[in-house]
Amino acid sequence: MEKWRWRKGKHLVVNGDGVGGGHDSVLFVF
């Protein structure tokens, strides 16, 4: 399962692996 992390601002950070070596995708929410 993907981890959804809330960061400051209006965007979400999705961690694919969560191990720290995976690709992180940034999703902008309006």
PyMOL Python script that loads the backbone (N, CA, C, O; Angstrom):
from pymol import cmd

cmd.read_pdbstr("""\
ATOM      1  N   MET A   1       0.840  -1.206   0.000  1.00  0.00           N
ATOM      2  CA  MET A   1       0.000   0.000   0.000  1.00  0.00           C
ATOM      3  C   MET A   1       0.874   1.255   0.000  1.00  0.00           C
ATOM      4  O   MET A   1       1.968   1.266   0.563  1.00  0.00           O
ATOM      5  N   GLU A   2       0.376   2.294  -0.632  1.00  0.00           N
ATOM      6  CA  GLU A   2       1.157   3.529  -0.691  1.00  0.00           C
ATOM      7  C   GLU A   2       0.885   4.401   0.522  1.00  0.00           C
ATOM      8  O   GLU A   2      -0.237   4.463   1.026  1.00  0.00           O
ATOM      9  N   LYS A   3       1.920   5.065   0.975  1.00  0.00           N
ATOM     10  CA  LYS A   3       1.765   5.932   2.156  1.00  0.00           C
ATOM     11  C   LYS A   3       1.526   7.373   1.725  1.00  0.00           C
ATOM     12  O   LYS A   3       2.279   7.941   0.934  1.00  0.00           O
ATOM     13  N   TRP A   4       0.465   7.941   2.262  1.00  0.00           N
ATOM     14  CA  TRP A   4       0.171   9.342   1.929  1.00  0.00           C
ATOM     15  C   TRP A   4       0.646  10.225   3.070  1.00  0.00           C
ATOM     16  O   TRP A   4       0.200  10.083   4.209  1.00  0.00           O
ATOM     17  N   ARG A   5       1.553  11.135   2.754  1.00  0.00           N
ATOM     18  CA  ARG A   5       2.079  12.020   3.793  1.00  0.00           C
ATOM     19  C   ARG A   5       1.671  13.453   3.524  1.00  0.00           C
ATOM     20  O   ARG A   5       1.761  13.937   2.396  1.00  0.00           O
ATOM     21  N   TRP A   6       1.221  14.129   4.571  1.00  0.00           N
ATOM     22  CA  TRP A   6       0.831  15.540   4.438  1.00  0.00           C
ATOM     23  C   TRP A   6       2.040  16.419   4.718  1.00  0.00           C
ATOM     24  O   TRP A   6       2.653  16.318   5.780  1.00  0.00           O
ATOM     25  N   ARG A   7       2.382  17.278   3.769  1.00  0.00           N
ATOM     26  CA  ARG A   7       3.499  18.197   3.979  1.00  0.00           C
ATOM     27  C   ARG A   7       2.977  19.621   3.995  1.00  0.00           C
ATOM     28  O   ARG A   7       1.853  19.883   3.567  1.00  0.00           O
ATOM     29  N   LYS A   8       3.796  20.544   4.492  1.00  0.00           N
ATOM     30  CA  LYS A   8       3.361  21.940   4.564  1.00  0.00           C
ATOM     31  C   LYS A   8       3.039  22.456   3.166  1.00  0.00           C
ATOM     32  O   LYS A   8       3.754  22.162   2.208  1.00  0.00           O
ATOM     33  N   GLY A   9       1.963  23.225   3.054  1.00  0.00           N
ATOM     34  CA  GLY A   9       1.520  23.696   1.747  1.00  0.00           C
ATOM     35  C   GLY A   9       0.297  22.922   1.306  1.00  0.00           C
ATOM     36  O   GLY A   9      -0.405  22.336   2.130  1.00  0.00           O
ATOM     37  N   LYS A  10       0.040  22.918   0.002  1.00  0.00           N
ATOM     38  CA  LYS A  10      -1.123  22.188  -0.488  1.00  0.00           C
ATOM     39  C   LYS A  10      -0.680  21.098  -1.446  1.00  0.00           C
ATOM     40  O   LYS A  10      -1.009  21.130  -2.632  1.00  0.00           O
ATOM     41  N   HIS A  11       0.058  20.145  -0.935  1.00  0.00           N
ATOM     42  CA  HIS A  11       0.496  19.043  -1.790  1.00  0.00           C
ATOM     43  C   HIS A  11       0.725  17.791  -0.963  1.00  0.00           C
ATOM     44  O   HIS A  11       1.061  17.859   0.219  1.00  0.00           O
ATOM     45  N   LEU A  12       0.541  16.660  -1.599  1.00  0.00           N
ATOM     46  CA  LEU A  12       0.714  15.385  -0.899  1.00  0.00           C
ATOM     47  C   LEU A  12       1.938  14.663  -1.433  1.00  0.00           C
ATOM     48  O   LEU A  12       2.261  14.743  -2.618  1.00  0.00           O
ATOM     49  N   VAL A  13       2.598  13.971  -0.556  1.00  0.00           N
ATOM     50  CA  VAL A  13       3.767  13.200  -0.976  1.00  0.00           C
ATOM     51  C   VAL A  13       3.471  11.716  -0.840  1.00  0.00           C
ATOM     52  O   VAL A  13       3.143  11.230   0.242  1.00  0.00           O
ATOM     53  N   VAL A  14       3.591  11.007  -1.948  1.00  0.00           N
ATOM     54  CA  VAL A  14       3.287   9.579  -1.920  1.00  0.00           C
ATOM     55  C   VAL A  14       4.573   8.765  -1.984  1.00  0.00           C
ATOM     56  O   VAL A  14       5.366   8.904  -2.916  1.00  0.00           O
ATOM     57  N   ASN A  15       4.762   7.931  -1.004  1.00  0.00           N
ATOM     58  CA  ASN A  15       5.951   7.072  -0.989  1.00  0.00           C
ATOM     59  C   ASN A  15       5.582   5.683  -1.498  1.00  0.00           C
ATOM     60  O   ASN A  15       4.749   5.002  -0.900  1.00  0.00           O
ATOM     61  N   GLY A  16       6.190   5.269  -2.582  1.00  0.00           N
ATOM     62  CA  GLY A  16       5.863   3.965  -3.158  1.00  0.00           C
ATOM     63  C   GLY A  16       6.344   2.829  -2.271  1.00  0.00           C
ATOM     64  O   GLY A  16       5.558   1.983  -1.845  1.00  0.00           O
ATOM     65  N   ASP A  17       7.641   2.817  -1.996  1.00  0.00           N
ATOM     66  CA  ASP A  17       8.196   1.738  -1.174  1.00  0.00           C
ATOM     67  C   ASP A  17       8.169   2.106   0.303  1.00  0.00           C
ATOM     68  O   ASP A  17       7.762   1.307   1.146  1.00  0.00           O
ATOM     69  N   GLY A  18       8.604   3.317   0.603  1.00  0.00           N
ATOM     70  CA  GLY A  18       8.611   3.729   2.007  1.00  0.00           C
ATOM     71  C   GLY A  18       9.893   3.304   2.692  1.00  0.00           C
ATOM     72  O   GLY A  18      10.076   3.538   3.886  1.00  0.00           O
ATOM     73  N   VAL A  19      10.783   2.678   1.932  1.00  0.00           N
ATOM     74  CA  VAL A  19      12.048   2.232   2.509  1.00  0.00           C
ATOM     75  C   VAL A  19      13.055   3.379   2.489  1.00  0.00           C
ATOM     76  O   VAL A  19      14.050   3.366   3.214  1.00  0.00           O
ATOM     77  N   GLY A  20      12.776   4.370   1.644  1.00  0.00           N
ATOM     78  CA  GLY A  20      13.695   5.505   1.551  1.00  0.00           C
ATOM     79  C   GLY A  20      14.467   5.453   0.246  1.00  0.00           C
ATOM     80  O   GLY A  20      15.152   6.409  -0.118  1.00  0.00           O
ATOM     81  N   GLY A  21      14.355   4.333  -0.458  1.00  0.00           N
ATOM     82  CA  GLY A  21      15.078   4.204  -1.724  1.00  0.00           C
ATOM     83  C   GLY A  21      14.110   4.122  -2.893  1.00  0.00           C
ATOM     84  O   GLY A  21      14.505   3.870  -4.031  1.00  0.00           O
ATOM     85  N   GLY A  22      12.821   4.343  -2.588  1.00  0.00           N
ATOM     86  CA  GLY A  22      11.813   4.269  -3.654  1.00  0.00           C
ATOM     87  C   GLY A  22      11.568   5.637  -4.261  1.00  0.00           C
ATOM     88  O   GLY A  22      12.044   6.652  -3.754  1.00  0.00           O
ATOM     89  N   HIS A  23      10.825   5.649  -5.345  1.00  0.00           N
ATOM     90  CA  HIS A  23      10.530   6.917  -5.999  1.00  0.00           C
ATOM     91  C   HIS A  23       9.384   7.618  -5.280  1.00  0.00           C
ATOM     92  O   HIS A  23       8.372   6.997  -4.958  1.00  0.00           O
ATOM     93  N   ASP A  24       9.549   8.913  -5.032  1.00  0.00           N
ATOM     94  CA  ASP A  24       8.499   9.678  -4.359  1.00  0.00           C
ATOM     95  C   ASP A  24       7.745  10.530  -5.376  1.00  0.00           C
ATOM     96  O   ASP A  24       8.353  11.279  -6.140  1.00  0.00           O
ATOM     97  N   SER A  25       6.435  10.414  -5.381  1.00  0.00           N
ATOM     98  CA  SER A  25       5.624  11.200  -6.299  1.00  0.00           C
ATOM     99  C   SER A  25       4.916  12.311  -5.534  1.00  0.00           C
ATOM    100  O   SER A  25       4.334  12.073  -4.475  1.00  0.00           O
ATOM    101  N   VAL A  26       4.968  13.508  -6.068  1.00  0.00           N
ATOM    102  CA  VAL A  26       4.326  14.639  -5.396  1.00  0.00           C
ATOM    103  C   VAL A  26       3.034  14.994  -6.116  1.00  0.00           C
ATOM    104  O   VAL A  26       3.038  15.299  -7.309  1.00  0.00           O
ATOM    105  N   LEU A  27       1.925  14.952  -5.377  1.00  0.00           N
ATOM    106  CA  LEU A  27       0.629  15.279  -5.970  1.00  0.00           C
ATOM    107  C   LEU A  27       0.148  16.609  -5.427  1.00  0.00           C
ATOM    108  O   LEU A  27       0.073  16.799  -4.213  1.00  0.00           O
ATOM    109  N   PHE A  28      -0.180  17.537  -6.329  1.00  0.00           N
ATOM    110  CA  PHE A  28      -0.658  18.848  -5.899  1.00  0.00           C
ATOM    111  C   PHE A  28      -2.170  18.836  -5.790  1.00  0.00           C
ATOM    112  O   PHE A  28      -2.867  18.468  -6.736  1.00  0.00           O
ATOM    113  N   VAL A  29      -2.677  19.243  -4.628  1.00  0.00           N
ATOM    114  CA  VAL A  29      -4.124  19.272  -4.434  1.00  0.00           C
ATOM    115  C   VAL A  29      -4.590  20.716  -4.365  1.00  0.00           C
ATOM    116  O   VAL A  29      -3.968  21.548  -3.705  1.00  0.00           O
ATOM    117  N   PHE A  30      -5.695  21.011  -5.055  1.00  0.00           N
ATOM    118  CA  PHE A  30      -6.214  22.380  -5.071  1.00  0.00           C
ATOM    119  C   PHE A  30      -7.336  22.528  -4.064  1.00  0.00           C
ATOM    120  O   PHE A  30      -7.905  23.612  -3.927  1.00  0.00           O
TER     121      PHE A  30
END
""", "prot")
cmd.dss("prot")
cmd.show_as("cartoon", "prot")
cmd.util.cbc("prot")
cmd.orient("prot")
